[in-house]
Amino acid sequence: MNKRFFLLLFTLTLTMIIAVACSNTGEENDEQNNEEQPQTEEASNDTDGEEIQNDEGNGNNEENVSELDNEQNNEENNPNDDNQSNQDQEVSANQGLPEPLEMNEHVQHPEGVNFTLETITFEEDHISVDFNAENHTGYSQYLASKGRAQGDNLGGITLEDDTGYVYRYVADSDSDRIKFEDGEKVTGTVSFAGRIQDDAESLTLIFNPDNKLEFSFEDIEIK
Protein backbone atom coordinates (compact mmCIF):
# COMPACT_ATOMS: atom_id res chain seq x y z
CA MET A 1 0.00 0.00 0.00
CA ASN A 2 2.70 2.43 0.99
CA LYS A 3 4.75 1.59 -2.08
CA ARG A 4 1.83 2.35 -4.41
CA PHE A 5 1.21 5.66 -2.67
CA PHE A 6 4.80 6.72 -2.98
CA LEU A 7 4.94 5.64 -6.63
CA LEU A 8 1.81 7.64 -7.41
CA LEU A 9 3.19 10.68 -5.60
CA PHE A 10 6.48 10.41 -7.44
CA THR A 11 4.64 10.14 -10.77
CA LEU A 12 2.57 13.28 -10.06
CA THR A 13 5.62 15.22 -8.99
CA LEU A 14 7.53 14.25 -12.12
CA THR A 15 4.54 15.20 -14.28
CA MET A 16 4.35 18.65 -12.66
CA ILE A 17 8.08 19.22 -13.17
CA ILE A 18 7.80 18.31 -16.84
CA ALA A 19 4.75 20.55 -17.27
CA VAL A 20 6.52 23.51 -15.64
CA ALA A 21 9.59 22.95 -17.79
CA CYS A 22 7.51 22.87 -20.96
CA SER A 23 5.71 26.03 -19.92
CA ASN A 24 8.99 27.91 -19.37
CA THR A 25 10.30 26.73 -22.70
CA GLY A 26 7.17 28.00 -24.48
CA GLU A 27 7.46 31.41 -22.83
CA GLU A 28 11.12 31.72 -23.87
CA ASN A 29 10.21 30.85 -27.47
CA ASP A 30 7.43 33.46 -27.45
CA GLU A 31 9.83 36.13 -26.16
CA GLN A 32 12.39 35.29 -28.83
CA ASN A 33 9.70 35.42 -31.51
CA ASN A 34 8.53 38.81 -30.22
CA GLU A 35 12.10 40.17 -30.30
CA GLU A 36 12.75 38.92 -33.83
CA GLN A 37 9.49 40.33 -35.27
CA PRO A 38 10.38 44.09 -34.85
CA GLN A 39 13.71 43.46 -36.49
CA THR A 40 11.89 41.94 -39.43
CA GLU A 41 9.56 44.96 -39.57
CA GLU A 42 12.53 47.36 -39.42
CA ALA A 43 14.24 45.45 -42.22
CA SER A 44 11.03 45.72 -44.22
CA ASN A 45 10.87 49.47 -43.56
CA ASP A 46 14.49 49.86 -44.69
CA THR A 47 13.69 47.98 -47.86
CA ASP A 48 10.74 50.28 -48.51
CA GLY A 49 12.98 53.34 -48.02
CA GLU A 50 15.50 51.99 -50.48
CA GLU A 51 12.74 51.39 -53.00
CA ILE A 52 11.52 54.99 -52.57
CA GLN A 53 15.04 56.33 -52.99
CA ASN A 54 15.49 54.19 -56.06
CA ASP A 55 12.23 55.50 -57.45
CA GLU A 56 13.34 59.10 -56.81
CA GLY A 57 16.73 58.39 -58.35
CA ASN A 58 15.06 56.90 -61.39
CA GLY A 59 12.89 60.01 -61.66
CA ASN A 60 15.94 62.30 -61.66
CA ASN A 61 17.62 60.13 -64.24
CA GLU A 62 14.53 60.31 -66.41
CA GLU A 63 14.48 64.13 -66.09
CA ASN A 64 18.18 64.39 -66.95
CA VAL A 65 17.73 62.13 -69.95
CA SER A 66 14.76 64.24 -71.04
CA GLU A 67 16.80 67.47 -70.78
CA LEU A 68 19.66 65.95 -72.77
CA ASP A 69 17.24 64.80 -75.42
CA ASN A 70 15.76 68.31 -75.66
CA GLU A 71 19.22 69.88 -75.98
CA GLN A 72 20.21 67.39 -78.66
CA ASN A 73 16.96 68.03 -80.52
CA ASN A 74 17.54 71.80 -80.38
CA GLU A 75 21.05 71.37 -81.72
CA GLU A 76 19.83 69.06 -84.45
CA ASN A 77 16.98 71.42 -85.38
CA ASN A 78 19.29 74.47 -85.52
CA PRO A 79 22.67 73.16 -86.70
CA ASN A 80 23.40 76.32 -88.70
CA ASP A 81 22.73 78.95 -86.01
CA ASP A 82 26.39 79.41 -85.06
CA ASN A 83 27.50 79.44 -88.67
CA GLN A 84 24.81 81.97 -89.56
CA SER A 85 25.85 84.23 -86.67
CA ASN A 86 29.48 84.15 -87.77
CA GLN A 87 28.49 84.89 -91.36
CA ASP A 88 26.33 87.82 -90.24
CA GLN A 89 29.24 89.27 -88.27
CA GLU A 90 31.57 88.93 -91.25
CA VAL A 91 29.04 90.56 -93.57
CA SER A 92 28.49 93.40 -91.09
CA ALA A 93 32.25 93.95 -90.82
CA ASN A 94 32.75 94.00 -94.60
CA GLN A 95 29.69 95.88 -95.82
CA GLY A 96 29.45 99.60 -96.26
CA LEU A 97 33.14 100.56 -96.57
CA PRO A 98 33.26 103.55 -98.91
CA GLU A 99 35.46 103.65 -101.94
CA PRO A 100 38.67 105.71 -101.66
CA LEU A 101 38.08 109.43 -102.19
CA GLU A 102 40.32 110.95 -104.87
CA MET A 103 40.50 114.54 -103.65
CA ASN A 104 43.43 116.31 -105.35
CA GLU A 105 42.33 119.50 -103.63
CA HIS A 106 45.03 122.19 -103.68
CA VAL A 107 45.35 125.07 -101.18
CA GLN A 108 47.94 127.89 -101.25
CA HIS A 109 48.33 129.37 -97.76
CA PRO A 110 49.14 133.10 -97.43
CA GLU A 111 52.14 132.23 -95.25
CA GLY A 112 53.78 130.51 -98.22
CA VAL A 113 52.86 126.82 -97.96
CA ASN A 114 51.32 124.95 -100.85
CA PHE A 115 49.22 122.01 -99.66
CA THR A 116 47.48 119.28 -101.68
CA LEU A 117 45.02 116.79 -100.18
CA GLU A 118 45.27 113.78 -102.46
CA THR A 119 43.38 110.66 -101.27
CA ILE A 120 41.29 109.44 -98.32
CA THR A 121 41.15 105.65 -97.94
CA PHE A 122 38.83 103.67 -95.64
CA GLU A 123 40.05 100.46 -94.00
CA GLU A 124 38.52 98.11 -91.45
CA ASP A 125 40.46 99.56 -88.51
CA HIS A 126 41.66 102.98 -89.69
CA ILE A 127 41.30 105.80 -92.17
CA SER A 128 44.38 106.99 -94.06
CA VAL A 129 44.98 110.36 -95.72
CA ASP A 130 47.59 110.99 -98.44
CA PHE A 131 48.92 114.53 -98.93
CA ASN A 132 51.90 116.59 -100.10
CA ALA A 133 53.10 120.05 -99.11
CA GLU A 134 55.85 122.56 -100.07
CA ASN A 135 57.29 125.08 -97.61
CA HIS A 136 58.13 128.55 -99.01
CA THR A 137 57.75 130.56 -95.81
CA GLY A 138 61.42 131.09 -95.17
CA TYR A 139 61.16 129.16 -91.89
CA SER A 140 60.71 125.59 -90.70
CA GLN A 141 57.04 124.69 -90.30
CA TYR A 142 54.78 121.97 -88.84
CA LEU A 143 51.67 120.41 -90.33
CA ALA A 144 50.59 118.82 -87.01
CA SER A 145 52.01 121.13 -84.35
CA LYS A 146 50.18 119.41 -81.45
CA GLY A 147 51.47 115.98 -82.39
CA ARG A 148 49.45 112.78 -82.11
CA ALA A 149 46.19 112.51 -80.14
CA GLN A 150 46.71 111.82 -76.43
CA GLY A 151 44.04 111.92 -73.75
CA ASP A 152 41.87 115.02 -74.15
CA ASN A 153 44.26 116.40 -76.77
CA LEU A 154 42.85 115.42 -80.16
CA GLY A 155 46.22 116.04 -81.78
CA GLY A 156 47.69 118.21 -84.51
CA ILE A 157 45.39 116.74 -87.18
CA THR A 158 41.69 116.14 -86.54
CA LEU A 159 39.16 114.05 -88.44
CA GLU A 160 35.46 114.07 -87.54
CA ASP A 161 32.35 112.84 -89.32
CA ASP A 162 28.92 114.49 -89.48
CA THR A 163 27.61 112.23 -86.66
CA GLY A 164 30.13 113.80 -84.27
CA TYR A 165 32.42 110.78 -84.13
CA VAL A 166 36.12 111.75 -83.86
CA TYR A 167 38.83 109.55 -85.39
CA ARG A 168 42.03 110.04 -83.39
CA TYR A 169 45.31 110.87 -85.10
CA VAL A 170 47.89 108.10 -84.51
CA ALA A 171 51.62 108.35 -85.30
CA ASP A 172 55.10 107.74 -83.92
CA SER A 173 56.16 110.29 -81.34
CA ASP A 174 59.35 111.22 -83.25
CA SER A 175 57.51 112.16 -86.46
CA ASP A 176 53.95 112.97 -85.41
CA ARG A 177 54.33 116.78 -85.75
CA ILE A 178 55.41 116.55 -89.43
CA LYS A 179 58.16 119.16 -89.45
CA PHE A 180 59.55 120.38 -92.78
CA GLU A 181 62.19 122.97 -93.50
CA ASP A 182 62.01 126.01 -95.75
CA GLY A 183 62.06 124.93 -99.38
CA GLU A 184 61.33 121.32 -98.47
CA LYS A 185 58.59 119.26 -100.06
CA VAL A 186 56.82 116.65 -97.94
CA THR A 187 54.80 113.73 -99.28
CA GLY A 188 53.22 111.48 -96.68
CA THR A 189 50.27 109.51 -95.27
CA VAL A 190 48.62 110.08 -91.88
CA SER A 191 46.30 107.62 -90.14
CA PHE A 192 43.25 107.91 -87.90
CA ALA A 193 42.08 105.08 -85.67
CA GLY A 194 38.72 103.41 -86.22
CA ARG A 195 36.41 102.18 -88.95
CA ILE A 196 34.19 104.75 -90.63
CA GLN A 197 30.75 104.88 -88.97
CA ASP A 198 28.01 103.21 -91.00
CA ASP A 199 25.72 106.26 -90.85
CA ALA A 200 28.41 108.86 -91.58
CA GLU A 201 27.83 110.92 -94.74
CA SER A 202 30.62 113.51 -94.65
CA LEU A 203 33.97 114.33 -93.01
CA THR A 204 35.85 117.37 -91.75
CA LEU A 205 39.65 117.17 -91.88
CA ILE A 206 41.92 119.86 -90.39
CA PHE A 207 45.70 120.04 -90.38
CA ASN A 208 47.02 122.32 -87.60
CA PRO A 209 43.68 123.24 -85.94
CA ASP A 210 43.93 126.47 -83.89
CA ASN A 211 47.19 127.33 -85.65
CA LYS A 212 47.82 130.18 -88.10
CA LEU A 213 49.15 127.65 -90.62
CA GLU A 214 45.85 125.74 -90.84
CA PHE A 215 44.47 123.66 -93.67
CA SER A 216 40.79 122.86 -93.27
CA PHE A 217 38.64 120.63 -95.50
CA GLU A 218 34.98 120.57 -94.53
CA ASP A 219 31.95 118.61 -95.74
CA ILE A 220 33.96 115.99 -97.61
CA GLU A 221 31.21 113.81 -99.03
CA ILE A 222 31.58 110.06 -98.39
CA LYS A 223 30.71 108.07 -101.50
Secondary structure as UniProt FT lines:
FT   HELIX           2..77
FT   TURN            79..80
FT   HELIX           81..94
FT   TURN            95..96
FT   STRAND          101..108
FT   TURN            110..111
FT   STRAND          113..122
FT   STRAND          126..135
FT   STRAND          141..142
FT   TURN            145..146
FT   TURN            151..152
FT   STRAND          157..161
FT   TURN            162..163
FT   STRAND          166..167
FT   STRAND          169..170
FT   TURN            173..177
FT   STRAND          179..180
FT   TURN            182..183
FT   STRAND          185..193
FT   TURN            198..199
FT   STRAND          202..207
FT   TURN            209..210
FT   STRAND          215..221
//
